[in-house]
Amino acid sequence: MAENLVDEIKAAEEKAARSVQDAGADVARRLAKAEADAENAVKEARQAAARQFRESVQAAEHEAETKASTIVAERRSAAEGFYSRHKDKTAKAAAWIAEEVISRYGRD
């Protein structure tokens, strides 16, 4: 009977040791999975932030291009208006400058 009790105690100790080893292995697996999940979450967050930044930059560039083209069109219209209002003066001034140059330096 004592041998039987010793065998039962040894079996219980072995079972407990296996349970502790299994629990340790399970903890290690869960820890590795949690670390991998955390790394993936950080990676995805970085990618999402980079994507969002890229999209906001593209939106700002598009808005700037739209504003720039509007400003250029307005300024071009203003310049054409200025030219049309002053083109008769320009022709007179150009003729006067040409006469002055020709009289001072000749036709060559």
Summary of the structure (lengths in Angstrom):
residues: 108
radius of gyration: 43.9
end to end distance: 136.5
largest distance: 140.3
contacts: 204
relative contact order: 0.03
helix: 96%
strand: 0%
